[in-house]
Amino acid sequence: MEGENHTTVTEFILLGLATSAEMKHLLFAVFLAVYAITVMGNLLIVSLVVSEPSLHTPMYFLLGNLSFLDFCYSTVTAPKMLVGFLLRTATITYGGCLCQIFFFHFIGGIKIFLLTIMAYDRYVAIFYPLRYVAIMSGTVLGGLVWASWVGGFIHSIVQVGLIVRLPFCGPNVLDNFYCDVPQVVKLGCTDTSVVELLMVSNNGLVTSLCFVVLLVSYSILLAKLRAGSAPGRSKAVSTCASHIAVVTLIFGPCIYIYARPFRSFPMDKAVAVLYTLLTPVLNPFIYTLRNKDFQSALEKVTGRQKKLSPFSQATSLVLVKQ
């Protein structure tokens, strides 16, 4: 096996989302706008969480981290895809492909663990409101977030380690707009059944279990909220409903892609677009930009910056209305 473990493929060809030049140009304009909104929306949330004392709470700290991860997540795939729309043939080097896979699953793994922490945060807030500040202290919160980063790193490095051991000596065409585990593994010049099983266990099984745990947790929280006061119940139910919506948007496509054999299906690219490009742009509006606390914080920032240019003021007002 030692002698066979070599790589002759130096680059992969990405087929992307379209073949005609007209469609490529149209998709370039659409996804450039989507990526720009993703960057502005998520970085706005991060800056508000950092700068506004009223948002220095565990829940908003976690939401700020999620927004930062959404920005990074879309940046792993979107720029390369946008450049590919402008080229006749989009390619990526072998090393670049491995880097993309690593960071894609590194950040994705962190998001999964962070969403679990957010469910725990809501559990403590609802079941132990008087002890919430003590339980979710800065030390505990920081430790949980760092643990999610470590978990994401382990999750990702295991997959890259398995792919590096595969020989690539034949086809180098990926029917996707970025490098991902299912398509790359299938190009290995050897029997990849064991690797596929390990990948499905690492990705699909863990993701499915986390999804079930989160749904059960939020179901228990919603049942508990029925006994609360009307004002408190309304706000908490709204928060939990937003969490459930984002959890479903993130975990649903991941389960579809990774919790099954690595075969191509007609809906694969559409699902990939959903969870790599559309979910990061939707999260800010689902979680935060419609939140009254965030709108109030944004209004404060806008009020302190009245001397800014008219363009900057107009941008801020548009985001508040959204």
C-alpha positions in Angstrom: 0.0 0.0 0.0 2.9 2.3 0.7 4.0 2.3 -2.9 0.5 3.0 -4.2 -0.1 5.9 -1.9 0.8 8.6 -4.4 -1.0 11.4 -6.1 -0.7 12.0 -9.9 -3.7 14.4 -10.2 -2.4 17.9 -9.6 -5.7 19.7 -10.1 -9.5 19.1 -10.3 -12.0 20.5 -12.8 -15.1 22.0 -11.2 -18.2 21.7 -13.5 -20.0 24.4 -11.5 -23.7 25.3 -11.8 -23.9 26.2 -15.5 -22.3 25.6 -18.9 -23.5 28.5 -21.1 -21.7 31.9 -20.9 -25.0 33.7 -20.5 -26.2 31.6 -17.6 -22.8 31.9 -15.9 -22.9 35.7 -16.1 -26.5 35.8 -14.7 -25.5 33.5 -11.8 -22.4 35.5 -11.2 -24.5 38.7 -10.7 -27.0 36.8 -8.5 -24.5 35.1 -6.2 -22.3 38.2 -6.0 -25.2 40.0 -4.5 -26.0 37.1 -2.2 -22.4 37.0 -1.0 -22.2 40.8 -0.5 -25.4 40.7 1.6 -24.0 37.8 3.6 -20.7 39.6 4.3 -22.4 42.9 5.3 -25.2 41.3 7.3 -23.0 38.9 9.3 -20.2 41.4 10.0 -22.7 44.0 11.0 -24.0 41.6 13.7 -20.5 40.8 14.8 -19.6 44.5 15.1 -22.8 45.3 17.0 -22.3 42.4 19.5 -18.7 43.6 20.1 -19.5 47.3 20.4 -22.8 47.5 22.2 -22.9 46.8 26.0 -26.6 45.9 25.8 -25.7 42.9 23.7 -23.0 41.6 26.0 -25.1 38.6 27.1 -24.4 34.9 26.6 -27.2 34.5 23.9 -25.9 37.4 21.8 -22.3 36.4 22.3 -23.2 33.0 20.7 -25.2 34.7 18.0 -22.2 36.9 17.2 -20.0 33.8 17.0 -22.5 32.2 14.6 -22.6 35.2 12.4 -18.8 35.2 12.2 -18.8 31.5 11.3 -21.5 32.1 8.6 -19.3 34.8 7.1 -16.3 32.4 7.1 -18.4 29.5 5.8 -19.6 31.3 2.7 -16.1 32.8 2.1 -14.7 29.3 1.8 -16.8 28.5 -1.3 -18.3 31.7 -2.7 -15.2 33.5 -4.0 -13.9 30.5 -5.9 -17.4 29.9 -7.3 -17.7 33.5 -8.5 -14.3 33.4 -10.2 -15.4 30.1 -11.9 -18.4 31.9 -13.5 -15.9 34.2 -15.3 -13.7 31.4 -16.7 -14.4 28.9 -19.4 -13.1 26.1 -17.2 -12.9 26.4 -13.5 -10.1 24.4 -11.8 -8.7 24.0 -8.3 -5.3 22.6 -7.4 -5.1 19.4 -5.4 -3.7 21.3 -2.4 -6.4 24.0 -2.8 -9.0 21.3 -2.9 -7.8 19.8 0.4 -7.7 23.2 2.0 -11.2 24.0 0.9 -12.4 20.6 2.3 -10.6 21.2 5.6 -12.0 24.7 6.3 -15.4 23.9 5.0 -15.8 21.0 7.4 -13.8 22.8 10.2 -16.2 25.7 10.2 -19.3 23.5 9.6 -18.3 21.3 12.5 -17.9 24.4 14.8 -21.4 25.6 13.7 -22.9 22.2 14.7 -21.4 22.3 18.1 -22.2 26.0 18.6 -25.9 25.3 17.8 -25.8 22.6 20.5 -24.4 25.2 22.9 -27.1 27.6 22.0 -29.7 25.0 22.8 -28.1 24.5 26.2 -28.1 28.3 26.7 -31.8 28.5 26.1 -32.4 25.4 28.3 -30.6 27.1 31.2 -32.4 30.5 30.6 -35.8 28.9 30.6 -35.4 26.2 33.4 -33.0 28.1 35.7 -33.6 31.8 35.1 -32.4 32.9 38.5 -29.1 31.0 38.1 -28.7 31.8 34.4 -25.9 34.4 34.8 -24.0 32.2 37.3 -24.3 29.0 35.1 -23.5 30.7 31.8 -20.6 32.7 33.2 -17.9 34.1 30.9 -15.5 31.4 31.8 -18.0 28.6 31.1 -19.2 30.3 27.9 -15.6 30.8 26.6 -14.7 27.2 27.5 -17.7 25.8 25.5 -17.0 27.9 22.5 -13.3 26.9 22.5 -14.5 23.2 22.8 -16.6 23.7 19.7 -13.5 24.9 17.8 -11.5 21.9 19.0 -14.4 19.6 18.0 -14.6 21.2 14.6 -10.9 20.8 14.0 -10.9 17.1 15.0 -14.0 16.5 12.8 -12.3 18.1 9.8 -8.7 16.8 10.2 -10.0 13.2 10.3 -11.6 13.6 6.9 -8.7 15.3 5.3 -6.4 12.6 6.7 -8.5 9.9 5.1 -8.6 11.7 1.7 -4.8 12.3 1.7 -4.2 8.5 1.9 -6.2 8.0 -1.3 -4.4 7.8 -4.6 -5.8 10.0 -7.4 -4.5 8.9 -10.8 -7.5 9.0 -13.1 -10.5 11.2 -13.6 -10.3 14.7 -12.1 -13.7 16.2 -12.8 -15.9 17.2 -9.9 -19.6 17.7 -10.6 -19.8 20.6 -8.2 -18.8 24.2 -7.7 -16.5 23.5 -4.8 -14.5 20.5 -3.4 -16.4 18.3 -1.0 -15.9 14.9 0.5 -18.4 12.8 -1.5 -17.2 13.9 -5.0 -13.5 13.8 -4.2 -13.6 10.4 -2.5 -15.3 8.8 -5.5 -12.3 9.8 -7.7 -9.9 7.7 -5.7 -8.1 5.1 -7.8 -8.9 2.3 -5.3 -11.8 0.7 -3.4 -13.2 3.6 -1.4 -16.0 1.6 0.4 -14.3 1.6 3.8 -13.4 5.3 3.5 -17.0 6.1 2.5 -18.3 4.2 5.5 -16.0 6.1 7.8 -17.0 9.4 6.2 -20.7 8.7 6.6 -20.1 7.8 10.2 -18.1 10.9 10.9 -20.5 13.2 9.0 -23.9 11.8 8.5 -24.4 9.8 11.7 -23.0 12.5 14.1 -25.0 15.2 12.3 -28.2 13.1 12.4 -27.8 12.4 16.1 -27.1 16.0 16.9 -30.2 17.0 14.9 -32.4 14.6 16.8 -31.0 15.8 20.2 -31.6 19.4 19.3 -35.1 18.8 18.1 -36.0 16.9 21.3 -34.4 19.7 23.4 -36.3 22.5 21.7 -39.5 20.4 21.9 -39.0 20.1 25.7 -38.3 23.8 25.9 -41.5 24.7 24.0 -43.5 22.4 26.2 -42.0 24.1 29.3 -42.9 27.6 27.9 -46.6 26.8 27.9 -46.5 27.2 31.7 -44.8 30.6 31.6 -46.2 34.1 31.7 -47.7 35.5 28.5 -45.1 38.2 27.8 -42.1 36.0 28.7 -43.6 33.1 26.9 -44.1 35.0 23.7 -40.5 36.3 23.5 -39.0 32.9 24.5 -41.2 31.0 21.9 -40.1 33.4 19.2 -36.4 32.9 20.1 -36.8 29.1 20.1 -38.7 29.1 16.9 -35.9 31.1 15.3 -33.4 28.6 16.6 -35.4 25.7 15.3 -35.6 27.3 11.8 -31.9 27.8 11.6 -31.1 24.3 13.0 -33.4 22.8 10.3 -31.8 24.9 7.5 -28.3 23.7 8.5 -28.9 20.1 9.5 -31.4 19.1 6.9 -29.1 19.6 3.9 -26.1 18.1 5.7 -28.1 15.0 6.5 -29.2 14.7 2.9 -25.6 15.1 1.6 -23.6 13.1 4.1 -25.9 10.5 5.7 -26.1 8.3 2.6 -23.9 6.5 0.1 -21.7 8.8 -2.0 -23.7 8.8 -5.2 -24.9 11.6 -7.4 -28.5 12.7 -7.3 -30.3 15.4 -9.3 -30.9 17.6 -6.2 -27.3 17.6 -4.9 -26.2 20.9 -6.4 -29.5 22.7 -5.4 -29.0 21.4 -1.8 -25.4 22.4 -1.8 -26.3 26.0 -2.9 -28.9 26.1 -0.1 -26.5 25.3 2.8 -23.3 26.9 1.5 -24.7 30.2 0.1 -28.3 30.7 1.1 -28.3 29.6 4.7 -25.5 32.0 5.7 -27.4 35.0 4.2 -30.7 33.9 5.8 -29.4 33.4 9.3 -28.9 37.1 10.1 -32.5 37.9 9.2 -33.9 34.9 11.0 -31.9 35.3 14.2 -30.9 38.9 14.7 -31.7 41.7 12.3 -35.4 41.3 13.0 -34.7 41.2 16.7 -35.8 44.3 18.6 -32.6 44.3 20.7 -30.4 44.4 17.6 -32.6 47.0 15.9 -32.3 49.2 19.1 -28.6 48.7 19.1 -28.3 49.6 15.4 -30.4 52.7 16.0 -28.0 53.8 18.7 -25.0 53.3 16.4 -26.9 55.2 13.7 -27.7 58.0 16.1 -24.0 58.3 17.2 -22.9 58.5 13.6 -25.2 61.3 12.3 -22.1 63.0 10.9 -21.3 60.1 8.6 -21.9 60.4 4.8 -25.5 60.1 3.5 -24.6 56.8 1.9 -23.6 55.2 5.2 -26.7 56.5 6.9 -29.0 55.1 4.2 -27.3 51.7 4.4 -27.9 51.5 8.1 -31.6 52.5 7.8 -32.2 49.9 5.1 -30.8 47.2 7.4 -32.9 48.3 10.3 -36.1 48.1 8.2 -35.2 44.6 7.1 
